[in-house]
Amino acid sequence: MSKNLKIFFGISYLLILIAFLYYIFTIIQINRLNDFSYYKEIQTKLDFIIGSNTLINLTYFFFFVIIWIALLGFASPILIISGILFGQWLGTLISMISISIGALILYSIGNYFFRDILKNILEKKFQKYIQLFQKNEFYYFFIYRFIGGLGVPFGLQNLIPILFRMRKINYFFSSFFGFVPGFFVFNTIGAGLNDYIKKSNSFNLKELLFSSEIFFPISLFVVLMIVSLIVKKKFFDVVNE
């Protein structure tokens, strides 16, 4: 493929990304974000829509997430939403599969269209980790996903393997299994929020935080963060020594 054609597709991709994000943010009623009744209305509508045909809505959500992640979208909001819509178990499964596929598509696009640009921007910053990944790309990238990507924004996490030419099959499965604990926690929080909104008539932060639906997953999140810090120190901090 010629250089000009690559540039054309690259610019087209960025324009689609901008248009997609603009659409998402225009359908949100920003002036009602501090109104609890707004969330009650949304929750009631979503329960009716999802309950009317779960399979079709799962399919819509599946493809939406793939596109969202492929367009550099954040993962955390998707995980909360999947928990709200489908509960902690089904939400975790559908988000793991769709986000892993979306991340793989983004990796493929970045590797084909923006490889040289990304190497110039990222290679120096992540040079200390490249040799580590090259020792065993599946194992260390799994660890990298498990600990949340060392604090790197999710979209950027998906592109870092371009620096060491990671095999796509290893990329997909190391991501899929590395996502499990974090995705389960966020989906559980989403499911808890859905239950809280359904049961409550007004918002109370203290009541929310100490409700069983939220306190448990937040506790799991804290435990996960502690484990991630220990794992990070064992496998990645040693690179800096």
VMD Tcl script that draws the C-alpha trace (Angstrom):
set ca {
  {0.00 0.00 0.00}
  {1.36 3.45 -0.95}
  {2.35 6.01 1.66}
  {-0.37 8.45 0.51}
  {-3.06 5.79 0.85}
  {-1.86 4.97 4.37}
  {-2.05 8.66 5.25}
  {-5.58 8.82 3.83}
  {-6.77 5.86 5.89}
  {-5.01 7.20 8.96}
  {-6.72 10.60 8.69}
  {-10.06 8.91 7.98}
  {-9.65 6.83 11.14}
  {-8.99 9.95 13.24}
  {-12.02 11.75 11.76}
  {-14.26 8.77 12.53}
  {-12.92 8.75 16.08}
  {-13.72 12.46 16.56}
  {-17.23 12.08 15.07}
  {-17.95 9.02 17.20}
  {-16.90 10.72 20.45}
  {-18.90 13.82 19.54}
  {-22.02 11.71 19.06}
  {-21.55 9.92 22.39}
  {-21.20 13.12 24.37}
  {-24.11 14.91 22.64}
  {-26.67 12.27 23.72}
  {-25.83 12.83 27.39}
  {-27.97 15.47 29.15}
  {-25.10 17.23 30.88}
  {-27.40 19.72 32.63}
  {-29.09 16.82 34.49}
  {-26.01 14.99 35.69}
  {-26.56 16.27 39.25}
  {-30.21 15.16 39.27}
  {-30.69 11.70 40.85}
  {-34.08 11.30 39.17}
  {-32.26 11.44 35.81}
  {-30.36 8.27 36.74}
  {-33.56 6.64 37.99}
  {-35.18 7.31 34.61}
  {-32.18 5.89 32.77}
  {-32.08 2.82 35.01}
  {-35.79 2.10 34.48}
  {-35.50 2.49 30.70}
  {-32.39 0.31 30.54}
  {-33.98 -2.45 32.61}
  {-36.96 -2.51 30.25}
  {-34.83 -2.44 27.08}
  {-32.35 -5.09 28.23}
  {-35.07 -7.31 29.67}
  {-37.10 -7.23 26.46}
  {-34.39 -9.05 24.48}
  {-31.12 -9.76 26.27}
  {-29.45 -11.60 23.38}
  {-29.98 -8.81 20.83}
  {-28.83 -6.17 23.31}
  {-25.76 -8.22 24.15}
  {-24.95 -8.30 20.43}
  {-25.39 -4.53 20.08}
  {-23.25 -3.92 23.15}
  {-20.61 -6.38 21.93}
  {-20.07 -4.56 18.63}
  {-20.36 -1.12 20.21}
  {-17.56 -1.96 22.66}
  {-15.31 -3.31 19.92}
  {-15.71 -0.06 17.96}
  {-15.31 2.08 21.10}
  {-12.04 0.40 22.13}
  {-10.72 0.36 18.55}
  {-11.28 4.14 18.52}
  {-9.07 4.61 21.63}
  {-12.01 4.66 24.04}
  {-11.53 4.27 27.79}
  {-12.25 0.84 29.29}
  {-13.41 1.79 32.80}
  {-16.74 3.41 31.75}
  {-17.52 0.39 29.56}
  {-16.90 -1.98 32.47}
  {-19.22 -0.04 34.78}
  {-21.88 0.12 32.07}
  {-21.65 -3.61 31.29}
  {-22.12 -4.35 34.99}
  {-25.15 -2.04 35.10}
  {-26.70 -3.56 31.98}
  {-25.92 -7.26 32.34}
  {-24.81 -7.85 35.94}
  {-21.43 -8.83 37.31}
  {-21.05 -12.27 35.68}
  {-22.45 -11.80 32.19}
  {-21.12 -8.23 32.14}
  {-17.62 -9.44 32.97}
  {-17.67 -12.09 30.25}
  {-19.02 -9.86 27.47}
  {-16.66 -7.01 28.34}
  {-13.63 -9.33 28.46}
  {-14.34 -10.73 25.01}
  {-15.34 -7.47 23.30}
  {-12.59 -5.33 24.83}
  {-9.94 -7.95 23.99}
  {-11.11 -7.96 20.36}
  {-11.32 -4.17 20.21}
  {-7.83 -3.85 21.69}
  {-6.49 -6.32 19.13}
  {-8.06 -4.32 16.29}
  {-6.56 -1.11 17.66}
  {-3.17 -2.80 17.95}
  {-3.43 -4.00 14.33}
  {-4.45 -0.54 13.07}
  {-1.70 1.18 15.02}
  {0.91 -1.33 13.90}
  {-0.02 -0.90 10.24}
  {-0.71 2.82 9.93}
  {1.15 4.51 12.79}
  {4.05 2.19 13.64}
  {6.85 4.65 12.86}
  {5.10 7.55 14.59}
  {4.38 5.50 17.71}
  {7.93 4.18 17.87}
  {9.30 7.72 17.72}
  {6.95 8.83 20.52}
  {6.98 5.80 22.81}
  {10.16 3.81 22.28}
  {12.43 5.95 24.43}
  {9.90 6.13 27.29}
  {9.26 2.38 27.40}
  {12.69 1.14 26.31}
  {13.41 -0.24 29.79}
  {10.43 -2.62 29.48}
  {10.89 -3.75 25.88}
  {13.61 -6.29 26.66}
  {11.50 -7.67 29.50}
  {8.54 -8.23 27.17}
  {10.80 -9.80 24.57}
  {11.95 -12.47 27.04}
  {8.43 -13.91 27.24}
  {5.85 -11.68 25.60}
  {2.79 -13.67 26.67}
  {3.78 -13.99 30.32}
  {4.95 -10.43 30.90}
  {2.13 -8.85 28.92}
  {-0.33 -10.92 30.96}
  {1.28 -9.54 34.13}
  {1.17 -6.06 32.60}
  {-2.58 -6.34 31.95}
  {-3.18 -7.89 35.37}
  {-1.66 -4.92 37.22}
  {-3.54 -2.35 35.14}
  {-0.84 -1.41 32.66}
  {1.49 0.39 35.10}
  {-0.86 3.37 35.18}
  {-0.60 3.92 31.41}
  {-3.89 5.12 29.80}
  {-5.80 2.16 28.37}
  {-5.67 3.26 24.74}
  {-1.90 3.63 24.98}
  {-1.57 0.27 26.74}
  {-3.06 -1.37 23.68}
  {-0.42 0.15 21.41}
  {2.76 -0.47 23.42}
  {3.25 -4.04 22.07}
  {3.92 -2.44 18.68}
  {7.36 -1.60 20.07}
  {8.32 -5.28 20.37}
  {6.25 -6.76 17.51}
  {4.05 -8.94 19.69}
  {2.27 -11.84 18.01}
  {-1.46 -11.21 17.71}
  {-2.56 -14.51 19.25}
  {-0.37 -13.85 22.31}
  {-1.67 -10.29 22.47}
  {-5.29 -11.43 22.53}
  {-5.05 -14.23 25.09}
  {-2.63 -12.51 27.46}
  {-5.00 -9.52 27.44}
  {-8.11 -11.69 27.86}
  {-6.82 -13.56 30.91}
  {-5.01 -10.56 32.37}
  {-8.25 -8.57 32.31}
  {-10.19 -11.06 34.49}
  {-9.70 -9.69 38.05}
  {-9.97 -5.98 37.23}
  {-12.91 -6.41 34.88}
  {-14.80 -8.50 37.43}
  {-14.33 -5.83 40.11}
  {-15.53 -2.99 37.87}
  {-18.52 -4.97 36.61}
  {-19.44 -5.80 40.20}
  {-19.33 -2.08 41.02}
  {-21.57 -1.40 38.01}
  {-24.06 -4.06 39.10}
  {-24.01 -2.60 42.62}
  {-24.70 0.91 41.33}
  {-27.64 -0.41 39.34}
  {-29.10 -2.07 42.44}
  {-28.54 1.06 44.54}
  {-30.26 3.35 42.01}
  {-33.16 0.90 41.73}
  {-33.72 0.75 45.50}
  {-33.02 4.37 46.52}
  {-35.17 7.45 46.12}
  {-32.38 9.97 46.74}
  {-28.62 10.03 46.62}
  {-26.57 9.73 49.80}
  {-22.81 9.21 49.36}
  {-22.27 7.58 52.75}
  {-25.20 5.24 52.21}
  {-23.89 4.37 48.75}
  {-20.33 3.62 49.88}
  {-21.40 1.45 52.79}
  {-24.14 -0.42 50.97}
  {-23.34 -4.11 50.55}
  {-23.59 -3.79 46.76}
  {-20.76 -1.23 46.64}
  {-18.67 -1.83 49.77}
  {-17.75 -5.39 48.74}
  {-16.45 -4.59 45.23}
  {-14.60 -1.50 46.49}
  {-12.91 -3.73 49.08}
  {-11.98 -6.13 46.27}
  {-10.61 -3.18 44.30}
  {-8.38 -2.15 47.22}
  {-7.10 -5.73 47.56}
  {-6.45 -5.85 43.81}
  {-4.48 -2.59 44.00}
  {-2.32 -3.95 46.82}
  {-1.67 -7.19 44.91}
  {-0.90 -5.17 41.76}
  {1.67 -3.07 43.62}
  {3.37 -6.21 44.94}
  {3.41 -7.80 41.48}
  {4.66 -4.57 39.90}
  {7.53 -4.38 42.39}
  {8.48 -8.01 41.76}
  {8.36 -8.02 37.97}
  {8.72 -4.44 36.69}
  {10.46 -2.27 39.26}
  {13.49 -4.53 39.08}
  {14.01 -3.22 35.53}
  {14.78 0.23 36.92}
  {17.47 -1.05 39.28}
}
mol new
graphics top color blue
foreach p $ca { graphics top sphere $p radius 0.5 }
foreach p [lrange $ca 0 end-1] q [lrange $ca 1 end] { graphics top cylinder $p $q radius 0.2 }
display resetview
